[in-house]
Amino acid sequence: MIKLSELPKYIEVIKYLNEKEIDIEGISYDSRRVKEGDLFVCIKGYKTDGHRYIPQAIENGAKAIIVEDIQDIFEIPQIQVKDSRKALSALSAIFYDYPSKDMKVIGITGTNGKTSTSFLANSILENHRLKTGLIGTIMVKYGDYLNPSILTTPESLDLQKYFYQMKKENVSHAIMEVSSSALELSRVADVDYDIVAFNNISREHIDVHGSFDEYFKVKSSLIKNVKENGWAVLNLDCPYSSSLINKTKGNVLTYGIKDKNGDLSIRDLDLSTGRGKFTVELSKSLIVGKTEYKPQNFRIELGVPGYHSIYNSLVAISIGLLCEVPISTIQEALSSFTGVERRFQFIYDEDFKIIDDHFANVGNIDVTMETLSLMDYSNIHLVYAIRGNRGVITNSENAETIAKWAKKLGIKGIIATKSVSHVMEKDRVSNDEVRVFKEIMDREGITVYLYNELPHAIDHALTNVSSGDIILLAGCQGMDYGAQIALEALYKLRPDLNKEKLLGPLKNRIAGIA
């Protein structure tokens, strides 16, 4: 509980109307969740404006409101601020007594790899018997609590509440994905980060931020603003990530696969099975807390497939070292970790392979297809869910990248789907998005087998697959149900298969389960 009269100490107030001494029992930015004695914060969103819901908030018990626009018709206390999102973040941290300061918080940003990296790092820390929390695209998890995520990075009030609950559960290390939207919209403005990582950047979400330069500026703020005794983990193979080496107040740990000048680099890479085996070289002594790691080489065998997994694992290794985890524990954790759903996930690996991949953007497509190019296979059957509500530019760039790799990998036809019955309204594929995809494939001489429904597209692939082939289920929201549809359809075609083993990858799955 906090007193309304104390709020101006913590936020920049333009005007204070109807001053009154009130104890604030809670905070809400959703009028439907307001309870008696709450402070209601009016957020201006892309599609709606919280100011419109003040009457509902008051009816539900709001005793005061934070506004950007003064509302003269209401008699309850109003505090006007320039940016209600920043105010919400600051007040949320105060209300929950800055819980992120009581644990080691690790923030991971980048266009690709945030989810997989966070799960890999979490595996390392858990193997070291640390009590962890995980916040990201797929789920929020700590202790016995597990809940599917709505946003990659929750709104600031929800985020601070999660940290507060983690603190009560004695969580010592919290790992979170940090989206560009969260950075721009001040959701993480009052999080006390100890370690931050910038994996990579490509043109994803450029429409949201207006330009690539603005997108990079937002992403890089996580690195630039880390505290002086914090750590920034940077990728030398990404020029944007490496450009931040001298632009952060914190300590820097660098890594690279192609660039061998980092603190961590690799050699003797073997990707023949799809799962990377390589030697990590630690080039100089690293002192963290009471632990010193001497310059050395150590072998890593990943339990997860993909060329991109090597990059993700290097970030996870860096995080492990910065959390004083023994190298032997890191090795064991990475070999036993079997992957994150929808991130180059092997869901069937017998006479042929079925791989389920998020395939979100150009960078994601590149690393996925590059991994396939290093694997042994007869033919690739690409089932692609066209990305809905991302616009012509994003879909054009994705299509160009798919076409480039289709030629390299000998893919002459692509099975595409709009996934009409398996996406929400916000992810519907428009006629223009289909048109630009088909135009590029037609220009490149690639046949497109277009289906409205996801099950029909998957049936096409299963009907034509042969021993030694790979079926790649590729796409974002439109392919979320692909794994369940594919495995259940395969069992109908092959009832001789062990059903429990076949459907094993669906156990504890969060995305796309009917």
C-alpha positions in Angstrom: 0.0 0.0 0.0 1.2 3.5 -0.8 -0.3 7.0 -0.1 -1.5 9.0 -3.1 0.2 12.2 -1.7 3.6 10.4 -2.0 3.3 9.7 -5.7 4.7 13.0 -6.9 8.0 12.1 -5.3 8.4 9.3 -7.8 6.8 10.5 -11.1 6.9 13.8 -13.0 3.6 15.5 -12.4 2.2 18.2 -14.7 -1.0 18.9 -12.7 -2.7 17.5 -9.6 -6.5 17.9 -9.4 -8.9 17.2 -6.5 -6.0 16.5 -4.0 -7.0 14.1 -1.2 -5.2 11.9 1.2 -5.9 8.3 0.1 -4.3 5.0 0.7 -3.7 3.2 -2.6 -4.6 -0.4 -2.2 -3.6 -1.5 -5.7 -2.8 -0.4 -9.2 -4.5 -1.3 -12.4 -4.3 -0.3 -16.1 -7.3 -2.4 -17.1 -10.7 -1.0 -15.9 -12.2 -4.5 -15.8 -9.7 -5.5 -13.2 -10.0 -2.5 -10.9 -10.8 -3.2 -7.3 -12.0 -1.0 -4.5 -9.3 1.4 -3.5 -7.2 1.1 -6.7 -5.3 3.7 -8.6 -6.3 3.5 -12.3 -3.6 4.4 -14.8 -4.9 5.5 -18.2 -2.7 4.0 -21.0 -3.0 5.2 -24.6 -2.5 2.1 -26.7 -2.3 1.6 -30.5 -6.0 0.5 -30.7 -7.7 2.0 -27.7 -7.3 4.7 -25.1 -7.6 4.0 -21.4 -9.1 7.4 -20.7 -12.3 6.1 -22.3 -12.7 3.5 -19.5 -12.5 5.9 -16.5 -16.2 5.6 -15.8 -16.0 1.8 -15.6 -12.9 2.0 -13.4 -14.6 4.4 -11.0 -17.7 2.2 -10.9 -15.4 -0.8 -10.0 -13.8 1.2 -7.1 -11.0 3.3 -8.4 -10.2 6.1 -5.9 -7.8 8.1 -8.1 -6.6 8.2 -11.7 -3.3 8.8 -13.5 -4.1 10.6 -16.8 -2.3 12.2 -19.7 -5.4 14.3 -20.6 -7.2 16.0 -17.7 -10.9 14.8 -17.4 -12.8 17.8 -15.9 -16.0 15.8 -15.4 -14.7 13.5 -12.7 -14.4 14.6 -9.1 -11.9 12.0 -7.9 -8.2 12.9 -7.6 -6.4 13.1 -11.0 -2.6 13.2 -11.5 -1.7 14.4 -15.0 1.6 13.1 -16.4 3.4 13.4 -19.7 3.8 9.6 -20.2 1.4 7.3 -18.3 3.4 4.2 -19.3 6.5 5.6 -17.6 4.4 6.5 -14.6 2.9 3.0 -14.5 6.4 1.4 -14.6 7.7 3.6 -11.8 4.6 3.2 -9.6 4.6 -0.6 -10.1 8.2 -0.9 -9.0 7.4 1.3 -5.9 4.2 -0.6 -5.0 6.0 -3.9 -5.1 9.2 -2.5 -3.4 11.6 -2.9 -6.3 11.7 -6.8 -6.2 14.1 -7.1 -9.1 16.9 -5.7 -6.9 16.7 -8.8 -4.7 17.6 -11.3 -7.4 20.0 -11.5 -10.4 18.0 -10.4 -13.4 19.2 -11.5 -16.9 17.6 -9.7 -19.9 18.0 -11.0 -23.4 17.1 -9.0 -26.5 17.5 -9.4 -30.3 15.4 -10.1 -33.3 15.9 -13.9 -33.1 16.9 -16.4 -30.5 15.5 -14.7 -27.3 13.3 -17.6 -26.4 15.7 -20.4 -27.1 18.6 -18.6 -25.4 16.5 -17.9 -22.3 15.5 -21.6 -22.1 19.2 -22.7 -22.6 20.4 -20.3 -19.9 17.6 -21.4 -17.6 18.7 -25.1 -18.1 22.3 -24.2 -17.1 21.2 -22.3 -14.0 18.8 -25.0 -12.9 21.4 -27.7 -13.4 23.5 -25.7 -10.9 20.6 -26.0 -8.5 19.7 -22.4 -8.6 16.1 -21.3 -8.1 15.1 -19.6 -11.3 12.3 -17.7 -12.9 11.5 -17.4 -16.6 9.6 -14.7 -18.4 9.1 -14.8 -22.2 7.2 -15.5 -25.4 6.0 -18.9 -24.4 5.4 -18.8 -20.7 6.0 -17.3 -17.3 7.5 -19.9 -14.9 8.7 -19.9 -11.4 8.3 -22.5 -8.6 5.1 -24.4 -9.3 3.6 -21.5 -11.3 3.4 -21.8 -15.1 1.2 -19.7 -17.3 1.2 -19.2 -21.1 2.3 -15.7 -22.1 0.3 -13.1 -23.9 3.2 -10.7 -24.5 6.9 -11.5 -24.9 7.5 -9.0 -22.1 4.6 -8.3 -19.8 3.2 -4.9 -19.1 5.3 -3.2 -16.3 2.7 -3.7 -13.6 2.4 -7.4 -14.4 6.2 -7.7 -14.7 6.8 -6.2 -11.3 4.2 -8.4 -9.7 5.9 -11.5 -11.2 9.2 -10.3 -9.7 7.5 -9.8 -6.4 6.0 -13.3 -6.5 9.4 -14.7 -7.5 11.0 -13.0 -4.5 8.4 -14.7 -2.2 9.4 -18.0 -3.8 13.1 -17.3 -3.1 14.0 -17.1 -6.8 17.7 -16.1 -7.0 18.0 -15.7 -10.9 15.3 -14.4 -13.2 15.7 -14.7 -17.0 13.5 -12.7 -19.3 13.1 -11.9 -22.9 13.1 -8.2 -23.6 11.1 -7.2 -26.7 11.6 -3.9 -28.6 8.1 -2.9 -27.8 8.7 -3.4 -24.0 11.7 -1.2 -24.3 10.0 1.5 -26.3 6.8 1.4 -24.2 8.7 1.6 -20.8 7.5 -1.8 -19.6 11.1 -2.6 -18.3 12.1 0.9 -17.4 12.4 0.1 -13.7 13.9 -3.4 -13.9 17.3 -3.8 -12.2 19.3 -5.9 -14.7 22.6 -7.6 -13.8 23.3 -9.3 -17.2 22.0 -8.2 -20.6 22.5 -9.8 -24.0 22.0 -8.5 -27.5 21.8 -11.5 -29.8 21.3 -10.0 -33.3 19.0 -7.7 -35.2 17.1 -7.8 -38.5 14.1 -6.0 -39.9 11.4 -7.6 -37.8 8.9 -5.1 -36.3 10.2 -2.3 -38.5 6.6 -1.2 -39.2 6.0 -0.7 -35.5 9.1 1.4 -34.9 8.9 3.4 -38.1 12.5 2.8 -39.3 15.3 0.3 -38.8 17.5 3.0 -37.2 14.7 3.6 -34.6 14.3 -0.2 -34.1 18.0 -0.5 -33.4 18.0 2.5 -31.1 15.3 1.0 -29.0 16.9 -2.5 -28.9 20.3 -1.1 -28.0 19.0 0.9 -25.0 19.0 -2.3 -23.0 22.8 -2.5 -23.4 23.5 1.2 -23.1 21.6 1.5 -19.9 23.0 -1.5 -18.0 24.5 -0.5 -14.6 28.2 0.0 -14.1 28.8 -3.3 -12.3 26.5 -5.2 -14.7 27.5 -7.2 -17.8 26.7 -6.9 -21.5 27.0 -10.0 -23.7 27.6 -9.0 -27.3 27.8 -10.9 -30.6 30.8 -10.0 -32.7 29.3 -11.6 -35.8 26.5 -9.1 -35.7 27.8 -5.6 -36.6 25.0 -3.9 -34.7 25.6 -5.9 -31.5 29.4 -5.5 -31.7 29.0 -1.7 -32.3 27.8 -1.4 -28.7 31.0 -2.6 -27.1 32.1 0.9 -26.2 28.6 2.3 -25.7 27.7 0.6 -22.4 28.5 1.5 -18.8 28.8 -2.2 -17.9 31.4 -4.8 -18.3 31.5 -6.6 -21.7 31.8 -10.2 -22.7 32.0 -11.0 -26.4 31.5 -14.1 -28.5 31.6 -15.1 -32.2 31.5 -18.0 -34.5 33.0 -16.4 -37.6 34.8 -13.7 -35.7 37.5 -15.5 -33.6 38.5 -12.4 -31.6 35.9 -12.6 -28.9 36.2 -13.7 -25.3 34.4 -16.9 -26.5 34.8 -18.4 -29.9 34.5 -21.9 -31.4 36.3 -24.4 -33.6 35.9 -28.0 -34.9 32.2 -27.5 -35.6 30.2 -30.6 -36.6 26.6 -30.2 -37.7 26.1 -33.4 -39.8 23.3 -34.7 -37.6 21.7 -31.3 -37.2 22.9 -31.0 -33.6 26.0 -29.0 -33.1 29.2 -30.4 -31.6 32.1 -27.9 -31.2 35.0 -26.7 -29.0 34.6 -23.4 -27.1 37.8 -21.4 -26.7 37.8 -19.0 -23.7 40.6 -16.6 -24.7 41.3 -14.8 -21.5 40.8 -15.1 -17.7 37.4 -14.2 -16.5 36.8 -13.2 -12.9 33.3 -13.1 -11.6 32.6 -12.7 -7.9 34.7 -15.4 -6.2 35.2 -17.5 -9.3 38.0 -17.3 -11.8 37.9 -19.1 -15.1 41.4 -19.5 -16.7 41.9 -19.4 -20.5 40.9 -22.8 -21.7 39.1 -25.0 -24.3 36.1 -27.2 -23.6 33.9 -29.4 -25.7 30.1 -28.8 -26.2 27.6 -31.3 -27.6 24.2 -29.7 -28.0 21.0 -31.6 -27.4 19.1 -29.2 -29.6 19.5 -28.9 -33.4 20.2 -25.9 -35.6 23.1 -23.6 -36.6 21.3 -20.8 -34.7 21.5 -23.0 -31.6 25.2 -22.6 -31.5 24.9 -18.8 -31.3 22.2 -19.2 -28.6 24.3 -21.6 -26.7 27.2 -19.2 -26.7 25.0 -16.6 -25.0 23.8 -19.2 -22.6 27.4 -20.3 -21.8 28.3 -16.6 -21.3 25.4 -16.2 -18.9 26.4 -19.4 -17.1 29.9 -18.2 -16.6 28.8 -14.8 -15.4 26.6 -16.6 -12.8 29.6 -18.6 -11.6 28.4 -22.0 -12.9 31.2 -24.7 -13.3 32.0 -25.5 -16.9 31.2 -29.2 -16.3 27.7 -28.2 -15.3 27.3 -26.1 -18.4 28.4 -29.0 -20.6 26.0 -31.4 -19.0 23.1 -28.9 -19.1 23.5 -28.2 -22.8 23.8 -31.8 -23.8 20.7 -32.8 -21.9 18.5 -29.9 -22.9 16.2 -31.1 -25.7 14.8 -27.9 -27.0 12.1 -25.3 -27.0 8.9 -25.9 -28.8 8.7 -24.4 -32.3 12.4 -23.5 -32.4 13.8 -26.0 -34.9 12.2 -28.7 -32.9 12.5 -32.3 -34.1 9.0 -33.7 -33.5 9.5 -36.9 -35.5 12.9 -38.4 -36.3 12.6 -41.9 -37.7 12.5 -42.9 -41.4 12.1 -39.2 -42.2 12.2 -36.1 -40.1 9.5 -33.5 -39.2 10.9 -30.3 -37.9 8.7 -27.5 -36.4 10.1 -24.0 -36.6 8.9 -20.5 -35.8 10.4 -19.1 -39.1 9.4 -15.6 -38.1 11.6 -13.3 -40.3 14.5 -13.1 -42.6 17.2 -13.7 -40.0 15.2 -16.7 -38.6 14.7 -18.1 -42.1 18.3 -17.8 -42.9 19.7 -19.7 -39.9 17.0 -22.4 -40.2 17.7 -23.0 -43.9 21.4 -22.8 -43.4 21.1 -25.6 -40.8 19.1 -27.7 -43.3 21.9 -27.2 -45.9 24.4 -28.8 -43.5 22.2 -31.8 -42.8 21.9 -35.1 -44.7 18.5 -35.5 -46.5 16.9 -36.6 -49.7 14.2 -34.0 -50.2 12.7 -31.1 -48.2 9.0 -30.6 -48.1 8.4 -27.0 -46.9 5.0 -26.3 -45.4 4.8 -22.6 -44.8 2.2 -20.6 -43.0 2.2 -17.2 -44.6 2.6 -14.6 -41.9 -0.6 -12.7 -41.4 -1.1 -9.0 -40.5 2.6 -8.2 -41.0 2.1 -6.3 -44.2 3.5 -6.5 -47.7 7.1 -5.5 -46.9 7.7 -8.2 -44.3 6.0 -10.9 -46.4 7.9 -9.8 -49.5 11.3 -10.0 -47.6 10.3 -13.4 -46.2 9.3 -14.7 -49.6 12.6 -13.4 -51.2 14.6 -15.2 -48.5 12.6 -18.4 -48.8 13.0 -18.4 -52.6 16.8 -17.8 -52.3 17.1 -20.9 -50.1 14.7 -23.0 -52.1 17.0 -22.8 -55.1 20.0 -23.6 -53.0 18.3 -26.6 -51.3 16.7 -28.0 -54.5 13.1 -27.2 -53.3 11.0 -26.8 -56.5 7.6 -26.4 -54.8 6.3 -24.9 -51.6 3.2 -25.9 -49.7 1.7 -22.7 -48.4 -1.3 -22.1 -46.1 -3.4 -19.2 -44.8 -4.3 -21.3 -41.7 -7.8 -19.7 -41.8 -9.3 -21.8 -39.0 -6.2 -21.8 -36.8 -5.4 -18.0 -36.4 -7.1 -15.2 -34.5 -8.4 -12.1 -36.3 -5.2 -10.2 -35.5 -3.2 -12.8 -37.5 -5.4 -13.2 -40.6 -3.5 -13.3 -43.9 -4.6 -10.6 -46.3 -5.1 -11.0 -50.0 -2.1 -8.6 -50.5 0.1 -10.8 -48.4 -0.8 -13.8 -50.4 -0.4 -11.9 -53.6 3.2 -10.7 -52.9 4.2 -14.2 -51.8 2.9 -15.8 -54.9 4.3 -13.1 -57.2 7.8 -13.7 -55.9 7.6 -17.5 -56.1 6.2 -17.2 -59.7 9.0 -15.0 -60.7 11.5 -17.5 -59.3 9.8 -20.4 -61.0 8.8 -22.1 -57.7 5.5 -23.8 -57.7 3.1 -22.9 -54.8 0.5 -25.3 -53.5 -1.8 -22.9 -51.6 -4.3 -24.2 -49.1 -6.7 -22.2 -47.0 -6.5 -24.7 -44.2 -3.4 -25.9 -42.3 -4.5 -29.6 -42.1 -4.8 -29.8 -45.9 -1.3 -28.4 -46.4 0.2 -30.8 -43.9 -1.7 -33.7 -45.5 -0.1 -32.7 -48.8 3.4 -33.1 -47.3 2.7 -36.4 -45.5 1.2 -37.9 -48.6 4.4 -37.2 -50.6 7.1 -37.8 -48.0 9.7 -40.6 -48.5 12.4 -42.2 -46.4 15.3 -39.8 -45.8 13.1 -36.7 -46.4 12.6 -33.7 -44.1 9.2 -32.0 -43.6 9.7 -28.5 -42.3 6.6 -27.0 -40.6 7.5 -23.3 -40.9 5.7 -20.2 -39.7 4.5 -18.2 -36.7 1.0 -18.1 -35.4 -0.4 -19.9 -38.4 1.8 -22.9 -37.7 1.3 -23.1 -34.0 -1.1 -26.1 -34.4 1.1 -27.8 -37.0 2.9 -30.2 -34.7 -0.3 -31.6 -33.3 -2.0 -31.8 -36.7 1.0 -33.5 -38.3 1.6 -36.1 -35.6 -2.0 -37.1 -35.3 -2.4 -37.3 -39.1 0.8 -39.4 -39.2 -0.7 -41.9 -36.7 -3.8 -42.2 -38.8 -1.6 -43.0 -41.8 0.7 -45.3 -39.8 -1.3 -46.9 -36.9 1.6 -49.4 -36.4 3.6 -46.6 -34.8 3.9 -46.4 -31.0 1.3 -43.8 -30.3 2.7 -42.7 -26.9 6.2 -42.2 -28.3 4.9 -40.5 -31.5 2.8 -38.0 -29.6 5.5 -37.5 -26.9 6.6 -34.0 -28.3 3.1 -32.8 -27.6 3.4 -33.6 -23.9 3.5 -30.3 -21.8 3.3 -28.3 -25.0 1.8 -24.8 -24.7 1.5 -23.5 -28.2 -1.2 -24.9 -30.5 -2.9 -27.7 -28.5 -6.6 -28.1 -29.2 
